[in-house]
Amino acid sequence: MDKIEAAQSLNIADALRQRVPSVNISEVSGNSFQPDVEFRGFVASPVAGTPQGLAVYQNGVRINEAFGDNVNWDLIPTAAIRSVGVATNNPAFGLNALGGAINIQMKDGFTYQGAEINTMGGSYGRIQSSAQWGKQIDNVAVYGAFEGLRDGGFRDFSPANIRRFYGDVGYKTDSGEFHVNMGAADNNFGAAATVPVELLQQRWSNDYTTPQTSRNQVAYLNLTGKVDATPTWTLEGNAHVRAFNQRTQDGNPTGTQPCAADPALLCFGDDVTPANGLNGAQLANPFSPGAYLGEIDRTSTRSTTVGMTLQATNTDELFGHSNRFVVGTSVDYGVTQFNASAELGTIAPNYVVSGSGIFLGSSGDPVSIGPVSLRTTNLYNGLYLLDTFDVTKQFAVTAGGRLNVANIRLEDQIGSALNGNDTYSRFNPMIGGTYKITSEITAYAGYSEANRAPTPLELGCADPARPCTIAAFLISDPPLKQVVSRTLEAGFRGSHNFGAETGSLSWKLGAFRTANDDDILAIPSPVLQGFGYFQNVGRTLRTGVEAEVNFRSRTLELYASYAYIDAVFRDALLLGSNSPFADSDGNVQVLPGNRIPAIPASRFKAGFNYAVTDAFKVGGDVMVVGSQYFVGDESNQAPKLPAYTVVNLHSSYQINKTFQVYARIDNLFDNHYGTYGTFFETDALPNFANGGAPFTDARSISPARPRAFYAGLKATF
């Protein structure tokens, strides 16, 4: 919890970025409150169409959304977080967790008593406030938290407006504990996405094709319980329901243009395929000669998920040795209604797309970006067991596994092309051990497997012959294979207490190797610009080392970590790409050993917190993130997105028992760098910032926030 508070932010990604060694944050969406969280080369992203590799649990409930497995970090009430951990080989968190699971535990009235009001403001119009209150009366406890935030964003058209609530009512006895917790959020974002580097050279806050907005709404209710049935048997479980609603609009260039044979009509870029309206008839051209045409792609996703888990734990001795046995089951069911539409319009010199009221309908084969109406259901069943046996007082062995069964059904509400019914099943074993070399040093090693079933979104856009504009317009439902990962990891961890006056030291050194079979990537279509599809790309490999050290005394905390991740393809592939190195057919040749894009190899983090006096504290941190290949450069031919270094400072002063003032500076040296890079179509639109000249550089990046200043006041009662 102290790591969350030290970040002085309502963005959970800030704490993960600073303190978890293998975590890297990129802002694919262009908004810092909608980050991509990457751990060991696997991603939990809010961006629809991103192949997900991490599961995220909040109070034991999986919060990856039903339709695309994406994670909307903005919906998590940060002030109410008690702890955050990363599990890499726990079958209880094993649903679609290729790279591991992020486990978030929330506060309740038993763990938090009192009240707090925290308000902060600063650069780019930021104003945020949170309030929390907790109280225990005998066996009953109540907790509640509210959060609100407005941020204008440093990019054009990139504001954020966040409103969140979390509450918990708990009841505890000597033998049991029960909770009802609930939450809601209603958030709006301008997501500016990547920008051509030529525009950023003109102005760091520039945008490229807008509006790009999203509105996320959620409401959820969880019931949890834990009972000591006997001195050695414990039963626990939860039941939950979650309603999620998302609406997006995305201004883009369009493949629609006046027909070469008859400019009074509209065609697609091949000048042969007619651009039809919703009535199926070819559209007349209402636009002025010389107008730059675009389209506003809109989506609506409404999901309802329900589920339950039940777990039993036994601590009876086995053959006279300590033993802990866990068995559990989980059921998750989700229903999603997905709709999409495309409205034609014109693009102004500031790259704003203005709609015309003319909507595209189905328009030929393979081009088809007309309206989509799709109903999907997901049914995930899981059964897991885990046993930890103390062979000696120093050596413990853990073994177990998880059976996953997933059924995914797609029901096309307009035609039949999207209809599908796919079932995936697999048993994933795990085994590991720990050995206490001394009272202060422990060695560990483990092997585990995991699988991820394709999501409804991926299944609805998996045909290279019928690509779609990911992730707005789903076209057809060919089969995809499930992804299977096999992970080996080993290392050492330890601690040493130098005494109450000096402090304590903890450290960890480890290595891991995760091999994926039938990995899934989003692939640009080499035939239709702006379209793409999902594809199994064979074997991939992620290997790495992690090291971290932490020192803490009464007045000083020091921490540092380093992670190196080598993420590569293991099979030769021919992939569609917008890379300037693509061949005449729009493909790049991937060879075994080519690095996977968007995964920087090196991540170094260090920081300190120092109590100058009991009231005055200062701190800072530095992050050095290595270079990475651009998405689309799977063949590793283009120059990399450069490495970057960021330094942040923070301080606080406790005025009295109640009031504290604090301040922070992000990106102290105002470094301009990108966290994510890809390629775009240089001939889609002119460079209006350069007098309408053609773009000559295909690179497009997500620029990081420049230097920012914030200050706040916190009142604790």
Buried (B, 14 or more C-beta within 10 A) or exposed (E): BEBBBBBBBBBBBBBBBBBBBBBBBBBBBBBBBBBBBBBBBBBBBBBBBBBBBBBBBBBBBBBBBBBBBBBBBBBBBBBBBBBBEBBBBBBBBBBBBBBBBBBBBBBBBBBBEEBBBBBBBBBBEBBBBBBBBBBBEEEEBBBBBBBBBBBBBBBBBBBBBBBBBBBBBBBBEEEBBBBBBBBBBBBBBBBBBBBBBBBBEEEBBBBBBBBBBBBBBBBBBBBBBBBBEEEBBBBBBBBBBBBBBBBBBBBBBBBBBBBEEEEEBBBBBEEEBBBBBBEEEBBEBEBEEEBBBBBBBBBBBBBBBBBBBBBBBBBEEBEEEBBBBBBBBBBBBBBBBBBBBBBBBBBBEEBBBEBBEBBBBBBBEBBBBBBBBBBBBBBBBBBBBBBBBBEEEBEBBBBBBBBBBBBBBBBBEEEEBBEBEBEBEBEBEBBBBBBBEEEEBBBBBBBBBBBBBBBBBBBBBBBBEBBBBBBBBBBBBBEBEBBBBBBBBBBBBBBEEEEEEEBBBBBBBBBBBBBBBBBBBBBBBBBBBBBBBBBBBBBBBBBBBBBBBBBBBEEEBBBBBBBBBBBBBBEEBEBBBBBBBBEEEBBBBBEEEBBBBBBBBBBBBBBBBBBEEEEEBBBBBBBBBBEBBBBBBBBBBBEBBEBBEBBBEBBBBBEEEEEBEBBBBBBBEEEEBBBBBBBBBBEBBBBBBBEEEEBEBBBBBBBBBBBBEBBBBBBEE
